Amino acid sequence: MADETIGIVGAGIVGLATAREIALSRPGTRVVVLEKEREVSLHQTGHNSGVVHAGIYYTPGSLKADLTVRGVSLLREYCQDRELPYKEIGKLVVAVREDELGRMNNLYERAKNNHVPDLRKISKEEIRELEPNAGGVAALHSPRTAITDYPAIARAFAKDVVDSGGEVKLGFPVTGITNVPGGIEVASGQERVRVDRLILCAGLQSDAVAKLAQDKQEPRIIPFRGEYMLLRPEKTGLVRGLIYPVPDPRYPFLGVHFTPRVDGSVEVGPNAVLALAREGYTRAKVSPKDLLGLAAYPGTWKMAAQHWRTGIREYRGSFSMAAFMKDAGLYVPGVGASDVVRGGAGVRAQALDRDGTLVDDFRIHQVGRITAVRNAPSPAATASMAIAEHIVGAVFGNVFGDASAS
């Protein structure tokens, strides 16, 4: 319907990409983005490693796989058009032990099914040609994997929204969502904004905001902090491109890896430790409310029972640089605790089902006139423009009907 007002909660990269897609594809539709912070992209987008994933890891046919492959091409074109950083520096997924070769080969077949461009298996000798300082017995080489600046992209998306007649309303923490005749009223304290339809892209707060919209309780968001080390400036030349481990299929995390950034620095990490606050970017940040929410949810305890050994190992790395760098040294031998300094951290909004399952794929619910993005994990930044297309199709094409879907 023309001349509608569409509200979007959340000015991270997914929310802004969705707002932009609506503003550009549906003339006459007014878009208003509602964001609790005073700037856009302060949370997951602003703490992103900057990698543009090629689609190596994701289950063929899954929403994550399809949207990532589509998203890469859209993002590359957008960055070229806007003269934003986009550098194809390539990625090695390295097997450091013979017993990892089976998993690496399975990953290769998965990536080929996802049509990852120019991917190939390479030998130990070929690894050294690409990365003279890297270890490993074999690897997958993805030459088209890139790095970019996601906060800059998010700011560009926000500008596109405003230039198209939309609004990005900052300092608007959502405290209420109410269905009213013919639309929805969104409250922030005493302030009200009325919209015809509402899309929730609230990231770390996605389950809390969805609860205001009367969506079902699951999945819940469990915050995992990912901490990074930085190679000392005199050591950055040891790494040319992205160097990743073969991932453990039990977890949605990719393991500690080496990541060159567009500013010339090189990150090592992240680990994955349970944060004690939704926005717990440091160990000192503790939210009693968030902790009570974690403790009250049955899925938290079921997850802990399954993965407590891994959790202890990750926490050990959080407190000890030597422990953190032990695994990293397998991929770039000789690099240790003396070669790094503590860097920044991000918090991943990891969705968790009641049975303790870590939700891996994107998950989107439809509740009447409200669309709730309940899980948009990495590579959501890579896939953001394709996710936006998908959401707009769901909202205006009624892809999901009126029932919740995932």
C-alpha positions as CSV (number, residue, x, y, z in Angstrom):
1,M,0.0,0.0,0.0
2,A,1.4,3.4,-1.0
3,D,1.8,6.2,1.5
4,E,2.3,3.9,4.4
5,T,4.7,4.7,7.3
6,I,7.0,1.8,8.1
7,G,8.8,1.8,11.5
8,I,12.0,0.0,12.0
9,V,13.5,-0.5,15.5
10,G,17.3,-0.6,15.5
11,A,19.9,1.4,13.6
12,G,22.4,-1.4,13.2
13,I,23.4,-2.4,9.7
14,V,20.4,-4.8,9.2
15,G,17.9,-2.3,10.3
16,L,19.4,0.5,8.2
17,A,19.7,-1.8,5.1
18,T,16.1,-2.7,5.5
19,A,15.0,0.9,5.9
20,R,17.1,1.8,2.8
21,E,15.5,-1.0,0.8
22,I,12.0,0.1,1.6
23,A,12.8,3.8,0.9
24,L,14.3,3.0,-2.5
25,S,12.0,0.2,-3.7
26,R,8.6,1.5,-2.6
27,P,8.2,5.2,-3.6
28,G,5.6,6.9,-1.5
29,T,6.3,4.8,1.6
30,R,7.7,6.8,4.6
31,V,10.3,5.1,6.7
32,V,11.3,6.0,10.3
33,V,14.1,4.2,12.1
34,L,13.9,4.2,15.9
35,E,17.3,3.8,17.7
36,K,17.9,4.0,21.4
37,E,21.5,5.3,21.0
38,R,22.7,8.7,19.9
39,E,24.6,7.3,17.0
40,V,23.9,4.5,14.5
41,S,25.7,1.2,14.5
42,L,27.2,1.4,18.0
43,H,26.7,-2.2,19.0
44,Q,27.3,-5.4,16.9
45,T,27.9,-3.4,13.7
46,G,30.3,-1.0,15.4
47,H,32.3,-3.9,16.9
48,N,32.4,-6.0,13.8
49,S,35.7,-7.5,12.5
50,G,35.0,-6.1,9.0
51,V,35.2,-9.5,7.1
52,V,33.0,-9.9,4.1
53,H,32.3,-13.7,4.2
54,A,32.1,-15.6,0.9
55,G,29.7,-18.3,2.1
56,I,32.1,-21.1,3.0
57,Y,30.6,-22.3,6.2
58,Y,26.8,-22.3,5.8
59,T,24.5,-25.3,5.2
60,P,23.6,-25.3,1.5
61,G,20.0,-24.3,1.0
62,S,19.8,-22.5,4.4
63,L,18.6,-18.9,4.5
64,K,22.1,-18.0,5.8
65,A,23.8,-19.5,2.8
66,D,21.5,-18.1,0.2
67,L,21.5,-14.6,1.7
68,T,25.2,-14.5,2.2
69,V,26.0,-15.3,-1.4
70,R,23.5,-12.8,-2.6
71,G,24.6,-10.2,0.0
72,V,28.3,-10.3,-1.1
73,S,27.6,-9.2,-4.6
74,L,25.2,-6.4,-3.5
75,L,27.7,-5.2,-0.9
76,R,30.7,-5.2,-3.3
77,E,28.7,-3.2,-5.8
78,Y,27.5,-0.7,-3.2
79,C,31.0,-0.2,-1.8
80,Q,32.4,0.4,-5.3
81,D,29.6,2.9,-6.1
82,R,30.1,4.8,-2.9
83,E,34.0,4.5,-2.8
84,L,33.8,2.7,0.5
85,P,36.7,0.3,1.5
86,Y,36.4,-3.1,0.0
87,K,39.6,-5.2,-0.3
88,E,39.7,-8.8,-1.5
89,I,42.6,-9.9,0.5
90,G,41.7,-13.6,0.5
91,K,41.2,-16.2,3.3
92,L,42.9,-19.4,4.2
93,V,41.0,-22.0,6.3
94,V,43.8,-24.0,7.6
95,A,44.0,-27.5,8.9
96,V,46.9,-27.8,11.3
97,R,46.5,-31.5,12.1
98,E,45.8,-34.5,9.9
99,D,42.6,-35.3,11.8
100,E,41.2,-32.0,10.6
101,L,41.4,-32.9,6.9
102,G,38.1,-34.7,6.9
103,R,36.3,-31.7,8.3
104,M,38.2,-29.4,5.8
105,N,37.1,-31.6,2.9
106,N,33.5,-31.5,4.1
107,L,33.7,-27.8,4.3
108,Y,35.1,-27.6,0.8
109,E,32.1,-29.6,-0.6
110,R,29.7,-27.4,1.4
111,A,31.3,-24.2,0.0
112,K,31.2,-25.5,-3.6
113,N,27.5,-26.2,-3.1
114,N,27.2,-22.6,-2.0
115,H,29.0,-21.4,-5.2
116,V,31.8,-19.7,-3.4
117,P,33.9,-18.3,-6.2
118,D,37.4,-19.5,-7.0
119,L,37.7,-21.7,-3.9
120,R,40.4,-24.3,-4.0
121,K,42.2,-26.8,-1.8
122,I,45.9,-26.1,-1.4
123,S,48.9,-28.0,0.0
124,K,51.3,-27.1,2.7
125,E,53.7,-25.7,0.2
126,E,51.0,-23.6,-1.4
127,I,50.1,-22.2,2.0
128,R,53.6,-20.9,2.4
129,E,53.5,-19.3,-1.0
130,L,50.5,-17.2,0.1
131,E,51.3,-16.8,3.7
132,P,55.1,-17.4,4.3
133,N,54.7,-17.3,8.1
134,A,51.6,-19.6,8.4
135,G,51.5,-23.1,9.7
136,G,49.2,-26.0,8.6
137,V,49.2,-29.2,6.6
138,A,46.6,-28.1,4.1
139,A,44.0,-25.4,3.6
140,L,41.1,-24.0,1.6
141,H,41.9,-20.8,-0.2
142,S,39.1,-18.3,-0.9
143,P,40.7,-15.4,-2.8
144,R,37.5,-13.4,-3.1
145,T,37.0,-13.1,0.7
146,A,37.2,-9.4,1.5
147,I,37.4,-6.8,4.3
148,T,35.5,-3.6,4.6
149,D,34.3,-0.9,7.1
150,Y,30.8,-1.8,8.3
151,P,30.2,1.3,10.4
152,A,31.0,3.4,7.4
153,I,28.5,1.3,5.3
154,A,25.8,1.7,8.0
155,R,26.3,5.5,8.0
156,A,26.0,5.5,4.2
157,F,22.8,3.5,4.5
158,A,21.4,6.0,7.0
159,K,22.2,8.9,4.7
160,D,20.4,7.0,1.9
161,V,17.3,6.7,4.1
162,V,17.3,10.4,5.0
163,D,18.1,11.5,1.4
164,S,15.0,9.4,0.3
165,G,12.7,11.3,2.6
166,G,12.9,9.0,5.6
167,E,14.0,9.7,9.2
168,V,16.5,8.2,11.5
169,K,15.3,9.0,15.0
170,L,18.1,8.7,17.6
171,G,17.8,8.6,21.3
172,F,14.5,6.7,21.1
173,P,14.7,3.6,23.4
174,V,11.5,1.6,22.8
175,T,9.5,1.0,25.9
176,G,6.1,0.0,24.5
177,I,4.5,-1.4,21.3
178,T,0.7,-1.3,21.1
179,N,-1.6,-2.3,18.3
180,V,-4.1,0.5,17.5
181,P,-6.8,0.7,14.9
182,G,-5.1,0.5,11.5
183,G,-1.6,0.6,12.8
184,I,0.9,0.3,15.6
185,E,2.0,2.9,18.3
186,V,5.6,2.7,19.4
187,A,6.4,4.4,22.7
188,S,9.6,5.8,24.2
189,G,8.6,7.0,27.7
190,Q,5.9,9.6,27.0
191,E,6.9,10.0,23.3
192,R,4.8,8.2,20.7
193,V,5.3,7.3,17.0
194,R,2.5,5.8,15.0
195,V,3.3,3.5,12.0
196,D,1.3,1.3,9.7
197,R,3.8,-1.6,10.0
198,L,6.8,-2.3,12.2
199,I,10.0,-4.2,11.7
200,L,12.1,-5.2,14.7
201,C,15.9,-5.3,14.1
202,A,17.0,-4.9,17.6
203,G,20.1,-7.1,17.7
204,L,21.2,-7.7,21.3
205,Q,17.8,-6.6,22.5
206,S,15.8,-8.5,19.9
207,D,14.0,-10.8,22.3
208,A,13.2,-8.1,24.7
209,V,11.7,-5.8,22.0
210,A,9.8,-8.8,20.5
211,K,8.3,-9.5,23.9
212,L,6.8,-5.9,23.8
213,A,5.2,-6.9,20.5
214,Q,3.7,-10.0,22.0
215,D,5.9,-12.4,20.0
216,K,6.7,-15.8,21.4
217,Q,9.4,-16.0,24.0
218,E,11.9,-18.2,22.1
219,P,14.6,-17.9,21.0
220,R,16.2,-15.9,23.8
221,I,19.4,-13.8,23.3
222,I,22.5,-15.0,25.1
223,P,25.3,-12.4,24.9
224,F,28.7,-13.8,24.1
225,R,31.7,-11.4,24.3
226,G,34.4,-11.9,21.7
227,E,37.7,-10.4,22.8
228,Y,40.5,-9.5,20.4
229,M,44.2,-9.1,20.6
230,L,46.1,-6.8,18.2
231,L,49.4,-7.7,16.7
232,R,52.0,-5.1,17.6
233,P,52.6,-2.7,14.6
234,E,56.1,-4.2,13.9
235,K,54.5,-7.6,13.6
236,T,51.6,-6.9,11.2
237,G,53.7,-7.8,8.2
238,L,53.6,-11.5,9.4
239,V,50.1,-11.8,8.0
240,R,49.0,-10.9,4.5
241,G,45.4,-12.1,4.4
242,L,42.8,-13.7,6.6
243,I,43.9,-16.9,8.4
244,Y,41.1,-19.0,10.0
245,P,41.0,-22.5,11.6
246,V,38.8,-25.3,10.4
247,P,35.7,-24.6,12.5
248,D,34.2,-26.9,15.1
249,P,30.8,-27.9,13.7
250,R,29.3,-28.0,17.2
251,Y,29.5,-24.2,17.5
252,P,28.4,-21.2,15.5
253,F,31.7,-19.5,16.3
254,L,34.6,-19.7,13.9
255,G,37.5,-19.9,16.4
256,V,40.4,-17.6,17.0
257,H,41.8,-16.3,13.7
258,F,44.0,-13.5,12.2
259,T,42.1,-10.6,10.6
260,P,43.8,-7.7,8.8
261,R,41.7,-4.5,9.1
262,V,41.2,-1.8,6.5
263,D,43.2,0.6,8.8
264,G,46.3,-1.7,8.5
265,S,46.0,-3.3,12.0
266,V,45.7,-7.0,12.5
267,E,43.4,-8.6,15.0
268,V,43.8,-12.0,16.6
269,G,40.6,-13.5,17.9
270,P,37.9,-13.6,19.0
271,N,37.3,-15.9,21.8
272,A,33.7,-16.5,22.9
273,V,32.9,-16.0,26.6
274,L,29.5,-15.6,28.2
275,A,29.0,-11.8,28.8
276,L,27.4,-10.7,32.1
277,A,25.4,-8.0,30.4
278,R,23.7,-7.6,27.0
279,E,26.2,-4.9,26.2
280,G,29.0,-6.3,28.2
281,Y,32.0,-5.2,26.2
282,T,34.3,-5.6,29.2
283,R,34.6,-8.1,32.0
284,A,33.7,-5.4,34.5
285,K,30.3,-4.7,32.9
286,V,27.6,-6.6,34.9
287,S,23.9,-6.2,34.6
288,P,21.9,-7.9,37.4
289,K,18.8,-7.7,35.3
290,D,20.4,-9.5,32.4
291,L,22.0,-12.1,34.7
292,L,18.6,-12.9,36.2
293,G,17.2,-13.3,32.8
294,L,19.9,-15.7,31.9
295,A,19.5,-17.7,35.1
296,A,15.7,-17.9,34.7
297,Y,15.8,-19.4,31.2
298,P,16.0,-23.2,31.0
299,G,18.0,-23.1,27.8
300,T,20.9,-21.4,29.6
301,W,21.4,-24.3,31.9
302,K,21.0,-26.9,29.2
303,M,23.6,-25.1,27.1
304,A,25.9,-25.0,30.1
305,A,25.5,-28.7,30.8
306,Q,26.5,-29.5,27.2
307,H,29.4,-27.0,26.7
308,W,30.9,-26.2,30.2
309,R,34.3,-27.6,29.3
310,T,34.6,-25.3,26.3
311,G,33.3,-22.4,28.4
312,I,36.1,-22.9,30.9
313,R,38.7,-23.0,28.2
314,E,37.4,-19.8,26.7
315,Y,37.4,-18.0,30.0
316,R,41.0,-19.1,30.6
317,G,42.0,-17.3,27.4
318,S,40.1,-14.2,28.5
319,F,42.2,-13.8,31.6
320,S,45.6,-15.1,30.2
321,M,47.2,-13.7,27.0
322,A,49.4,-16.8,26.9
323,A,46.4,-19.1,26.9
324,F,44.6,-16.9,24.4
325,M,47.6,-17.0,22.0
326,K,48.3,-20.8,22.4
327,D,45.9,-21.8,19.7
328,A,46.7,-18.8,17.5
329,G,50.3,-19.8,17.4
330,L,49.4,-23.0,15.6
331,Y,48.3,-20.9,12.6
332,V,51.2,-18.4,12.7
333,P,54.0,-20.3,14.5
334,G,56.2,-18.2,16.7
335,V,53.6,-15.5,17.4
336,G,52.9,-15.4,21.1
337,A,51.7,-13.2,24.0
338,S,54.7,-10.8,23.7
339,D,53.7,-10.0,20.1
340,V,50.2,-8.7,20.9
341,V,48.4,-6.2,23.0
342,R,44.8,-6.3,24.1
343,G,42.4,-4.9,21.6
344,G,38.7,-4.3,21.5
345,A,35.7,-6.6,22.0
346,G,32.3,-7.2,20.6
347,V,29.2,-8.9,21.9
348,R,27.4,-11.4,19.7
349,A,23.6,-11.7,20.1
350,Q,23.5,-15.5,20.1
351,A,19.9,-16.9,19.9
352,L,19.3,-19.9,22.2
353,D,16.3,-22.2,22.1
354,R,14.7,-23.6,25.2
355,D,16.3,-27.0,24.7
356,G,19.8,-25.4,24.9
357,T,20.4,-25.4,21.1
358,L,22.5,-22.5,19.8
359,V,20.5,-21.2,16.8
360,D,22.6,-21.0,13.7
361,D,20.4,-19.8,10.9
362,F,18.6,-16.5,10.5
363,R,15.2,-16.6,12.2
364,I,12.4,-14.2,11.4
365,H,8.9,-14.1,12.9
366,Q,5.7,-12.5,11.6
367,V,3.1,-11.3,14.1
368,G,0.3,-9.5,12.3
369,R,1.7,-6.1,11.1
370,I,5.0,-6.7,13.0
371,T,8.0,-8.5,11.6
372,A,10.6,-9.5,14.2
373,V,14.1,-10.4,13.2
374,R,14.9,-12.8,16.1
375,N,18.2,-14.1,15.0
376,A,20.6,-12.4,12.6
377,P,24.1,-13.7,13.5
378,S,27.3,-13.4,11.6
379,P,27.4,-13.1,8.6
380,A,24.5,-10.7,9.0
381,A,26.7,-7.7,8.1
382,T,27.9,-9.4,4.9
383,A,24.3,-10.4,4.1
384,S,22.7,-7.2,5.2
385,M,21.5,-6.0,1.9
386,A,20.1,-9.4,0.9
387,I,18.5,-9.8,4.4
388,A,16.8,-6.4,3.7
389,E,15.4,-7.7,0.4
390,H,14.2,-10.8,2.2
391,I,12.5,-8.9,5.0
392,V,10.8,-6.5,2.5
393,G,9.5,-9.5,0.6
394,A,8.1,-10.9,3.8
395,V,6.5,-7.6,4.9
396,F,5.0,-6.6,1.6
397,G,4.7,-10.0,-0.1
398,N,3.3,-11.7,3.0
399,V,5.8,-14.5,2.5
400,F,5.2,-15.9,6.0
401,G,1.4,-15.2,6.2
402,D,0.2,-14.2,9.6
403,A,1.8,-17.0,11.6
404,S,5.3,-17.0,13.1
405,A,7.9,-18.5,10.9
406,S,11.5,-19.2,11.0
